[in-house]
Amino acid sequence: MIRYSQFRGLIPATLALVASAGLAHADGNDEPVSNQVIVQLFPGASVDEFNSRYGTSTLDLINGRPIYLLQLPQKMTHDEFELLVFGDPDLDKEELNFTASDPGGDTRSFYGSRSANDYHQQAAAEGMNVPEAHAITTGAGVTVAVLDTGLDADHPLLIGRAVSGWNFITNSADTDDVAQGVDSSGNGTPDEFVGHGSMIAGMINLVAPDANIMPVVVLDSDGESTSWRVAKGIYYAIDQRVNVINLSLGTSVDTFVLLDAIDEARDHWITVVTSAGNFGHNGPEQFPAAMQDNRTIAVAAADLEYRITEFTNLGNYITVSAPGVQAIGPFVDGGYQIGEGTSFSTAWVSGAAALIHAVGWDHSTGNVSKVIERSARTYVDLPGRLDDRAGGGVLDVEAALIRHLEEPACPADLNDDDVLTPSDFSAWIDAYNKGDYAADQNRDRQLTPADFSAWVRNYNQGCPN
């Protein structure tokens, strides 16, 4: 979520996904995209037959999944559609496709020019023990998908760090972070978020300098999107077998299309890191960060003295905080800019997750989240009323890596009871059939019969004492 310059107040964005200085967010008064619905059919059902029954037409689809964006017939309301499709044997679920109308900030209003030296020596990195973490790993072999406005691949800092991604605004491979001449918010100021994705990518690069960055454009240059477009970006990242997904965006609406996408990412051992929001400690929940069961690593913002900021959202879903002030990253003009907000806090944590994925065995979301939360620095002067709403503390990258490596890996222990028994074979079969990457015993980022042979080998090797 984004934060305005010079401590100006946040202007709440409207419904779907609007990137503020760090987080695209939404307001409960936003309107859905006119005459559009998202449907998920049961496997094997025909969308063409479904359309023929109700007069709908297919606008878009999620590759490899029975999830479709449909156009309603003229003059048909969503309420009427709900009544018509109620009880349809082919329909699993349906919802509106929400969008945003007011961006709530722009990159020019709060960023200030900084130097490459300022970027490399910024206090946040030192406070999170990033240089010490690099003695362990720099993230080689890991890919982080940044779902945002794109990336300036020609920036001196980012040359050679980007891998091919996709632009879901233009439906092309051109992921450059450029002004598109759009005023999606209708506030009279176009292209308010140019450079947002580049800055996020650069901050991840500071923590994990040898990790690859995959730009996935889901926010237009005015900082807006839809739940459908973000879900498509998540599924794309899953299919590209990334390790980490950075979502410095959000919405006030908890949608199945985002929830299901994130659940599939979790099954693939992809760590999804999300921004809590900048609406204050009691502000409206922002999703996906506030989704039930801690599906993501939800990140709040702290200052450089390990105190929680006043502007950050908080809740019992928060995993950790990271510095969200005086954040310096690359900008589209080849220089560097400074800003504040939970978007930037999220980037730091995504970088830490990338380092964790580069070493050790257990890269499940639950484990990555646990080591980050339990290794965090204790807050300074955290009010007692916030004890259960601010996560484990402030990110310590080195401590998280050490904790991860100190826990001995036992890949064949699929039921996590710290002992190898025949029941682990049943657990492996269950994981394999579900598509859970705990069954990926040879660590090739795909599930094949070869993983059974690898599980037998891991089982015979036993667990460390």
N, C-alpha and C positions, 0 to 999 in steps of 0.2 A: 504494500500500500504506500501511497506517497505522502510526503510531508512538505509543506510549503516553506518557501524561503523566508529568512528573517523572522521566523517564529510566527508567521501569519497563521490564522486559524484554518483548519481543514474545511473545505466545502464538501459536504457529503456527495459522493457520486450517486448516480441512479442505478437502476437494476443491473445489469449483468456484469460485465467485467471491464472496469475502467481503471487503468493504471495510474495511480497517483505517483508521487515521487518514488514510491517503491511498490505500492500495491494497487492493483486494479481492484476496485471495490464497487459495491452496489448499495442502493437504498431500497427499502421495501416498497416504495411508491413507483418503482420503475415499471414501464409497460413492456409486455412481451413483444417479440417481433410479430408483426401483423400477419394473421392467417397461417401461422406455422405451428406444427406440433412435432415432437420427437416421439417415436414409437419404438419399442423393442418387441419383436415377435418371438415366438417360440422357435427353437431350431427346426428347420425343415419347412416352416411356413413360407408361403409365397407372398411377397409384398405386392406383386401385380394383382393377385386375386384379392388381397386386402383392399387395395385401391379401387378395384372394380366394384366392390360392395358399397363403398362410401363416397365415391367421387373424388377421392384425394389423389394427389400425384406426388411422385418422388422427386425431391429436390437434390438430395445428397444421401450418402450412406457411409457407414464405417466399414472399411475393408475387413472382410473375414468375420464380421459379426452381424447378427440380424437386427441392426439398429439403423433407423432411417429418419431423415428429416423430410416431413411431408408438408405439402401445401394443401390447405383446406379449400373446399369449393367456395366460390364467391358467396358472401352473405351468410355462410355457416359460422356460428360462433363456437368457441371452444366448449362451452357448456353443452351445446347441441351435439357436438362431436362425442363428448363423453357419454352422453345418453345413448347415442347410436351404437358405440362400440362396446358398451357394457356387456360383459359375458361372451364376447367374441372368443372362440376357442383358439385363435391364432395369436391373440394379443397378450403379451406378458405385462407390459406397463406402458404408460404414456404420460407426457407432460408438455408444458409450453416451452418454447425456446426463448429464453430471456435475453434482453440486451440492455445497454446503458444509454443514457442521454446527456449526462453532464459529467465531464471528466474530473472536475474537482482539483485542478492544479495543472501546471505545465512546467516542463523542464527548464525553460528560460527564466522562470520567476524565482527559482530557489537555488540554482547551481551557480557556482563561481569558479573562475579559472584557477587551476593549480598546475604544478610542474610534474614531470616524470619522477623527479627526486621525492617530491611530496608523496606521490603514490607509493613508491617503494618503501618509504620510511614512515608511513603513517602509524600513528600511535595504536590504532586498533589492532594491527597485526602483531605488534610486540606484546600488547596486553593479552592476546589469545595464545601466546607462545607459538606463533607460526614458524619463526626461524628454527626453533628447537625441533618442531615436528618434521622439518625437512631433513633432519639427520636420520629420520626413520624411513620416510618415503616422500616423493614429490608427486605421486599420483599417476605414474606412467601406466598405460594400458587401460585406463578408465575413461569413460565418456559421460559427460554431463549434458543433458538436454536443457536448454534455456528457452522456455516458452514465453516469448515476449515480443518486442518490436523488431527483432532482427539483430544483426551484428555487423559492425564495420570491420570486415576481414582485412581491409587495407591499413588499419591502424597499426603502427609499428609494434605495439605490444601484442597484438592479436594475430599477426602474420604467422602462419604455420600452426596455429592452435585450433583453428576451426575445421570441422569436418562437414561434409555436405548435409544439409537439412532440407526443410520444406517450408514454403510460404503459403499458409492457408488463407491469406487475403487475396493474393493474385493467382493462387493455385499453380505455382511454378517453383522452380529450384532457386530462384533469385531471393536470397534472404538478407540482402543488404539493408541496413538500418537507415532509411532515407525518408525524407518528407514526401508524402503522397498527395499533398494538396487537399486534405480532407478535413472537414469540420464536423465530425460525427456527432459531437455533443451539441452542435447548434448554438454555441455561445459566441460565435463571431470570430474566434481565434483558431485557425487551423493548425494542425501538426504540433500539438502541444507536448507530445511525448517522444519526439525524435531523440534518439540517443539513450533512451532508458535501457534497452536490451544490451547495448554495447557496454554500458557502465556495469550492469549486473555481471556480464560475462567476464569483464576485466577483474572484478573483485574476486570471483571464483578462481580466476587464474592466479591471483596473488597467493591464495592458500594452496592451490594444487597446480603448480606451474607446468607440470608435464601431462596433465589430464587434457583430453580433447573436449572441445566445446561444440555442441551441435545446436545451431540456431534453428528454432522452430517458431515461425511467425504466426502468432494468434491474436496479437493486439495491433490495430492499425496505428498510424503515426499520430493519431489524436488520442490514443490510449484506450480504445474501446474494442469490445469483442462480444461474443455470445457464449452461452454455456455449450452449445453445439460445437463451436469452433475450438474451444479449449479442450473439449473431450476428444475431438479428432486429433489434436496435437498430442495428447497423452497417449492415445492408441498408436499413433505414428511412432512415438518414442519407444513404446513397448516393442513394436515390430522391428525397430532398428537395434534392439538389444542394448540399449543404454544401461548405465548403472545407476544414475541419479537424475531426477527431474527437478528443476528449480521452477517454482510457481510463485513469482513475486506479483501476485494478482489475487483476486477474490471476488466474492459476491455475497450478498445477504441471504441468498436463496439456496437452500440445501437440495440439490437436484440429483435424481438417480443417475443421469447420464455421466455426471462427474464422479459420483460415488462408485459406480460400477467400474469406471475406467481406472480409478485409483486402486480398487480392490484387485483388479487384474495386474496392475503394476506390482503390487505387494506380492502376489503369487509368483511373479517373475523375479523376486528379490531385487526390485528396483526401489531405491529409497526416494520417496517424494517429500520434498521440503517446501513448506508453505508459509506465507506471511500472515501474521496474526491480525494486522490492521492497525490503523492510526487514529482510532476514534476515542481513545482514552480507556482507562481501566474498566469502566462500566459501559463501554460503547457496544453497539450491536455486534453480535457474532458475525464473523466473516468465514465463508466456506471457500475452499475445502479445509482450511485450518481447523475449524470448529467441528468437523465431522466426528461422529461417535466412535468410540473404541480406539482413539488415537491412531487413526489410519495413516496420518502423515506425521512428520516432524514439524510441529507448529512452533514458529519462532516469534518471540517478542523482542522488543528493543531495549537495550541497556545503554547507559552512557559510558564514558571511558574510565570512570571511577567505580565501576561495578554496581551502579545503582540503577534501578528500573526507571525508565523514562516516564514522564507524565502522559505522553501522547500515545503510548502503545496500548493496544487491546490486551486484556488479560482474561484468563478463565482456567478451569480445571483441565482443559485440553492442551495447555501450553507444555511443550517439552523442555525448552531451553530458551535463553535469550542470547543475543550477541550485539555488539556495538551497532547502534543505529544513528549515531551522530558523527559529524565530521568524516563521513565516508567519502573516499576519493577513488575515482575510477576513470577509465578512458572514455573519451567522448568522440562523437562522429567527426569532429573537425581535426582529428589527429592529436588533440591535446587531452587535458584531464580536467574533470570537474568535481565539485564537492556537493554533497547533499545529505539529507537525513530521512529516516523512515524505516519501517520494518522490511521493506523490500531489500534494503542493503544488509540488514541483519540476516535475512534469509540467504543471501548470496554467500556470506561467511560460512554459514552452516552447511550449505551445499558443497563448498570447498572441503570442509572437514569430512563430510560423508564420502567424498571422492577419495580422500586419503585412506579412509577406513576400508573402502572397497579394494584398494590396491594391495592390501596385506591381509593375512589371516584367512579364515575359512567362512565363518558364519556372517553372511551379509544380508540376512533377512532384515526386513524393516524393524521388527521388534528388537533385534539385537543391536543394530546400528543406533536406533533411538535410545536404547538402554545405556550403551556405553557413553554416548554423548551426554545424556541427562545425568548419569551418576558420577561422571568425572568433572562436571561443571564447577566453577568457582562459586563460593558462597557469596550471596549478595551483601552489599554494604547498606546498612540502615533500611532493610526491607520491613515495612510495617507489618505487624502480626496479622492484620486482616487479609494480607496478600499471600500468606505462606503457602496456601494450596492453589494459588491462581497464577503463579509466575514460573512454574517449572522447576527444574533442578538447580538453576543458577545461571551463570554467565559462561559461555563457551570457552573451554580450554582445549585447544586442538591437540597439543602434545599429550596431555593427560588422557584424552579420549583414545588416541592411538595406543598408548601404553596399556590402558585398561583392556582394549580389544585384544592385544597380543598376549596379555597375561592369562586370558581365559583359554585353556587348551582346547584345540579343535578336536571334535570326535564326529566326523561326518556321518558315520553309519548309525549314530544314535538318533534315529528319526523321531522317537517319541519323547526325547529330552528328559529321560529319567536318570541320566548319568551312568547307565549300565547297558551293555549289549546283550540282548536276548532275542529269541525268534520273533517276539512281538515287533521288533524294529523292521523286520521284513514286511510284515503287514502294514506298518506305517509307511514304508517306502512305496508299496503298491498304492496306498491311498493317495500319497503325495503325487505320484506319477500320474494317476488317473485324474486328479484335480488340476494338473498343470502347475503344481507348486514346485518351485525350483529348489526346494530342499532335496528333491529327488535327483537333481543334476549332480550326480556324484563324481563325474569326471570334469566338471567345471568348464564345459565348453559352451555355456549359455544357451543350451537347447536340450530338450528331453528326447532321448532315443533309447532303444534297447541296450545300447552300450553302457548306459548308466547302471543297469542291473549288475553287469560284470564289475563295474567300478565299485558298486555298493558291496559286493561280496569281498572284493579286495580290501576295501576299507574296514569291513567287519572283521576280517581275519587279522588285520594289523592291530585291531583293538584300540582302546582309548588311552591317552596319556594318564599317568597317575596324578 
